[in-house]
Amino acid sequence: MLPSKQLLRTSVSSSSTQKLLVAGYTSRRRHFANSATVNTVGAAAESQENSDHAQTSEGWLWVDSVFPVRLGRWDLRSYIGYAVEESLLERLRILLAKVKSHDFQVVSLEPHSKDGGVFVKFKYSANDADSALPTILQNLRENVHSHGGVPSWAGVSTGEVWLVKGSPWKEDLNRYATPIVKVSFDGPDIPEERLYDLLRPYGRIGDITPPSPTPAGTLRSATVSFRNLRSATTARNAIHSARVASSTSGQTLTTLRTSYQQPIAAHAIRDYVTSHPKLFLPVLFFLIGTVTYAIFDPIRVLMVEGKMEDWFDYKKFAVYKWLRANTVERFSFSSRAEEPSLASQGVWKERQEAEDALQKYLTDLPSTICFVHGPQGSGKSRMLSSILKESGRNAMIIDVGVLSKATSDMTLVSGLASQTGYWPIFSFLNSINNIIDLASVGVIGQKAGLSSSLNDQLKQILDVVGKGLSRVNTSHRTQRERRSQQAQLKEIRSQQDAIIRERIEEGLWHDGRIDVLCGNGVMSELGMGVERFTEADADARPPTTLSEAINEKGEKPSAEDRYAEEAKQKQQRAEELRSVESMPVIIIKNFDSKGGGARKAELLDVLSQWAASLADNQVAHIIVVSDNRENVKRLAKALPSKPLTQISLSDADNASAMSFVKQKLHESGVDVKFSQQQLAYIDRLGGRASDLESLIHKVRSGLTVEEAVDDLVIRGVSELRKNAFGDDGEDAKSLPWTREQAWILMKQLSKQPQASHLSLSISYHEVLIDFPFKGDETPLRSMEHAELISIGTVNGRPSTIRPGKPVYKYVFERLVHDATFQAAQDIAFNEKVIAAAETTVRACEDELRTLKDVDAGTASWWGSKRAVEMRANHLLRKMRAAQDKVEALERQNAQLKKVFARTKA
């Protein structure tokens, strides 16, 4: 009780001060407060006795601002009110009990904390309740204000005592207080003037909205907007269920029902959005884009930088390396050494020039794109891996082959983001945006513009990746500058230490710290100790040689100075080289336009433009790897002002291939001496790296060279039969060439001499002008993209046709020597030729009939008979040649069909 008494004394002592604070407010409201009971009828008074003496009646008071007004479920201030509820109610009871007019007596205090006040039930004795109640209310207010005001949870007394004119409604619904009070009329409507006079004493009113038409059976209502929340809560609790005369006559009474109304209607926002979509949707999308750009893009740039620097690769962590070195590698009996570059081993001479060109590109500032091309299995990936490992540079690899297998735009975008480290990505939002666009077309008649095309999505990802690469480049440059400064400082310190050591050895160094031990006074002030001090003991050492003295006079520098200058320049060049070598490397693999459709073509165009911008801005070294040199056109179009650095890889010669096979077998413990027959078998594989590695693997497994090469040829036969001819007729229709076109090429290439795999070629134009191509180059280009053939060029024009792989020469032979397969393909080819010859015969017959009519009509003309005879003879010879061809091919087909019979037998 001690704190409560102390608080009471404090409140009483400060009552004079608080009176000054509320005096103005009380005086302003006095006129309206005194009229608060005007025109009310028997509010809250219940007669207990009927006699000629004073009656004992009951009534209700409302005391506001005792507790905090709860504004919602999230309002935590209500818990503070719960904590001090008992003390506040006790103080309020003491204040009210001091009033004794009309036998006033407090019956009960019922807190209504949701509206921040307390209902006080009281009883009194009076003959005229209309005159007694204003007197009691006035005495209560004077007593409360004289003792410091209404107790409050906040410690600041701003509350007031009010007479309840209706009946209290202590509800606990989720209807929280607002400045707007809805007054419903259970009876005739109350005019605005009377409603204003009734509610104005509780506070300043901003507006009164008159009743609007309502459905039958619904109470009409008016809304009263107060200037502050306290006035609204007081009015709502003071006049609820009050009965008021609807007119001046007072014959008809209306019961008032009060409730709070939210400042914003439940569906106001929804109604505004649906009513103004052209205004609201662009603003909403702009805000969403701004938030996305401001929050997610910096995170994505950081993730790209982490992908480039291997921040998230656990294999790079020191803890992982230590654990692996002390667990797995310690108890492992197998040692796997990294394979060196083929060119560095001296067994693949053709790679040396390509590696030198690639290293030269990587040690220079990137001003263009490096395009590495060569057939599959020629060692492109292996060469890049070895060079990057030797230089210790990290590379970001974008595999177009993997991305081209995407079945949808969302999968393609997600795949590119995964390869580049672009995270977070919300690829599913594009599908939702498409749905929103469709819905907006139906609502506003046009697209909302939220969805973006595949081209825009890919560009957005690559732009962020470019920013991340720029940050990597900048951070590397900062680190290099810091290391360079540290090295310079270290060198300066070492030089200073060397000078000090030299002077100490010569006896010329003086350490002032010795003066502390040698004495004070004049000797210490002069900075002299026990050691010998000469004229040479100075900060700058005088020249000791003639050359140094000459340099001081401004003559030519000595050899030592020139050597120092050369060393400094050499150090600067080394720093520039390190600066270039620390730039990021981007490798775009499988840059090939075959297959994939429009989606892949769009991806290649975006990648080409992005690579060109990176190279043009010298952000990173760009290496594009492709199996076909024809794909360089797309890159050249994206970077037209600068020539591309092209590096071509081809198959090795026989000597290099043989050295490679021998060395690899020797390293694996297989020491064999090849016979002439085995050497001839190895020559069948040419210099294709993938086929040579397959041969080495098979020989390690225990096969002989002959068996291994035959196995490769048989496997090539199966693959070629499927890829070139299809599994069946329906599959063959989907190929960009016909079976006859593939068969005639294989047949001609298999007949070429075996002097060298580079000489296995036929004329490009001879094949093109003859049947079944007839001048159509598309099938030949398609077969080149499928690696079935290789087209050689002379001065930029197609010249020769070779097998796609050296081993394909023997695969073609195996196919051609398969009697059944050869018979089936020859018959199909002959049928096409026969059909073309018969077409020629029919055309000649039709023209001969026409010539007959011409001859009959122009017989009297001089010279006409001779022209008709010449044309007719030419057509007859042409018919005879076509007919002879038909007969010969039919006889050949008859012989070929016998092959099927022999095979069946």
WOUR-V86524 format. One record per pair of residues at least 6 apart in sequence whose C-alpha atoms are under 7 Angstrom apart, sorted by the first residue. I is the first residue (numbers start at 1). J is the second residue. Records with the same first field share a line. If there is no record, write none. Layout:
# WOUR-V86524
I->J, J
This chain:
# WOUR-V86524
11->147, 148
12->147, 148
14->148
15->146, 147, 148
18->148
19->145
29->201
32->200, 201
33->201
36->198, 201
40->243, 244
41->243, 244
43->165, 166, 242
44->59, 60, 164, 165, 166, 167
45->57, 58, 59
46->57, 58
47->55, 56, 57
48->55, 56, 57
49->55, 56
54->125, 126, 127
55->125, 126, 127
56->123, 124, 125, 126
57->123, 124, 125
58->122, 123, 124
59->121, 122, 123
60->119, 120, 121, 122, 163, 164
61->119, 120, 121, 161, 162, 163, 164
62->117, 118, 119, 120, 161, 162, 163, 164, 238
63->117, 118, 119, 159, 160, 161, 162
64->116, 117, 118, 159, 160, 161, 234
65->116, 117, 152, 158, 159
66->116, 117, 151, 152, 153, 159
67->81, 113, 116, 117, 152, 153
68->77, 78, 81, 116
69->113, 114, 115, 116
70->78, 114, 115, 176
71->176, 177
72->176
81->153
84->153
88->151
91->151
92->151
95->144
96->140
97->105, 106
99->139, 140
101->136
102->124, 125, 126
103->124, 125
104->122, 123, 124
105->122, 123, 124
106->121, 122, 123
107->121, 122, 123
108->120, 121
109->118, 119, 120, 121
110->118, 119, 120
111->117, 118, 119
112->118, 119, 170
115->177, 233
126->132
141->161
144->150
149->157
150->157, 158, 159, 160
151->157
163->238
164->238, 239
165->238, 239, 242
166->238, 239, 240, 241, 242
167->240, 241
168->237, 240
175->260
177->233, 260
178->229, 260, 261, 262
179->225, 226, 227, 228, 229, 232
180->223, 224, 225, 226, 232, 260, 261, 263
181->223, 224, 225, 232, 236, 258, 259, 260, 261
182->221, 222, 223, 224, 258, 259, 260, 261
183->221, 222, 223, 256, 257, 258, 259
184->219, 220, 221, 222, 256, 257, 258
185->219, 220, 221, 254, 255, 256, 257
186->219, 254, 255, 256
187->254, 255
188->246, 254
189->246
190->246
199->235
202->231, 234, 235
203->226, 231
204->226, 227
205->225, 226, 227
206->225, 226, 227
207->224, 225
208->222, 223, 224, 225
209->222, 223, 224
210->222
211->220, 221, 222
214->220
226->232
236->258, 259
240->256, 257, 258
241->255, 256, 257
242->255, 256
243->253, 254, 255, 256
244->253, 254, 255
245->252, 253, 254
246->252, 253, 254
273->280
277->444
278->444
300->422, 423, 424
301->464, 465, 467, 468
302->468
303->421, 422, 423
304->420, 421, 422, 465, 468
305->468, 469, 472
306->312
307->421
308->394, 395, 396
314->320
315->321
340->386
341->383, 386
342->348
343->349, 351, 352
347->656, 659, 660
348->652, 656
349->656
350->652
354->647
362->581, 621
363->577, 580, 581
364->580
365->580, 618
366->615, 618, 620, 621
367->615, 616, 618
368->615, 616, 642, 644
369->615, 622, 623, 644, 645
370->622, 623, 624, 644, 645, 646
371->623, 624, 625, 644, 645, 646, 647
372->624, 625, 626, 646, 647, 648
373->625, 626, 627, 628, 629, 647, 648, 649
374->626, 627, 628, 648, 649, 650
375->627, 628
376->627
377->688, 689, 690
378->649, 650, 651, 688, 689, 690
379->689
393->582
394->584, 585
395->584, 585, 586, 587
396->420, 585, 586, 587
397->419, 586, 587, 588
398->419, 587, 588, 589
399->588, 589, 590
400->588, 589, 590, 591
401->590
403->412, 415, 416
404->596, 600
406->412
409->454
410->427, 428
413->427, 458
414->427
417->423, 461
420->465
422->461
430->451
433->450, 451
434->451
437->447, 448, 449, 450
438->447
440->446, 447, 448
441->447
455->602
459->606
462->610
469->584, 619
470->619
473->583, 584, 619
476->582
477->579
503->509
508->533, 536, 537
509->537
512->527
514->529
515->524, 527, 528, 529
518->529
543->549
547->558
551->557
583->620
584->620, 621
585->620, 621, 622
586->620, 621, 622, 623
587->622, 623, 624
588->623, 624, 625
589->624, 625, 626
590->625, 626
591->624, 625, 626
592->626, 631
593->601, 631
594->785
608->634, 635, 638
609->638
611->622
612->638, 639
614->620
615->621, 622
651->687, 688
652->687, 688
653->686, 687
654->683, 686, 687
657->687
661->692, 696
665->671, 696
678->705, 706
681->706, 709
684->806, 807
685->691, 692, 806, 807
686->757, 806, 807
695->708, 709
698->708
699->705, 708
713->807, 810, 811
716->811
717->811, 815
724->742
725->732, 739
726->732
736->779, 782
737->779
740->772, 829
741->772, 773
746->812
747->816
749->760, 761, 762, 809
750->809, 812, 813
752->760
753->760
757->806
760->802
761->800, 801, 802
762->800, 801, 802
763->799, 800, 801
764->798, 799, 800, 801
768->774, 775, 776, 777
769->775
783->789
784->790, 791
787->804
788->803, 804
789->801, 802, 803, 804
790->801, 802, 803, 804
791->798, 800, 801, 802
792->798, 799, 800, 801
793->799, 800
803->809
816->822
820->899, 900
823->896
827->893
830->889
834->886
837->882, 886
840->882
841->879, 882
844->875, 879
848->872
851->868
855->865, 868
858->864
859->865
